[in-house]
Amino acid sequence: MARAEDIQLSAEEIGAEIGSLAQAYDRDPKELATQLDRTGQIVTLAGDIIRTKALDLLVEYADITDESPQPADAAEEPEEND
């Protein structure tokens, strides 16, 4: 989905996410960025951001209805009266 839609990720978006994580964990953003880069988790973080963007795109274009599908057997079976 992300490739098909050519979803891009900027350095600013990664930086903003690192800033949010640093604030949530009461850490210095630069130290956290260094740690994520050193451990290879920056790639995982980037993947998470891209997946979130792809999901947002799917939700934006989703055609949501209030109809609930009926099971195939429900239409064929008569109601029982006690």
C-alpha positions, 0 to 999 in steps of 0.5 A, spaced: 500 500 500 505 505 502 509 503 495 503 503 491 501 510 493 508 512 494 508 514 501 514 518 503 517 520 509 521 526 511 527 527 516 522 532 519 517 527 520 522 522 524 524 528 528 517 530 530 516 522 532 523 522 536 521 529 539 514 526 541 517 519 544 523 523 548 518 527 551 513 521 553 519 518 556 523 524 559 529 523 555 533 528 551 531 528 543 538 528 541 540 522 545 534 518 544 535 519 536 543 517 537 540 510 541 535 509 536 540 510 530 545 505 534 540 500 535 537 500 528 530 502 531 530 508 527 528 503 521 523 500 525 520 507 527 520 510 520 516 503 518 511 505 523 510 512 521 509 509 514 504 504 516 500 509 520 500 514 514 498 508 509 492 507 515 490 514 515 490 514 507 485 507 507 481 510 513 480 517 508 478 513 502 474 508 506 466 507 504 463 506 511 456 504 511 451 502 516 449 495 513 450 489 517 451 483 512 446 477 513 449 470 514 446 466 508 443 461 513 439 467 516 435 468 510 433 461 509 430 459 516 423 461 518 423 464 525 420 459 531 414 460 535 413 458 542 
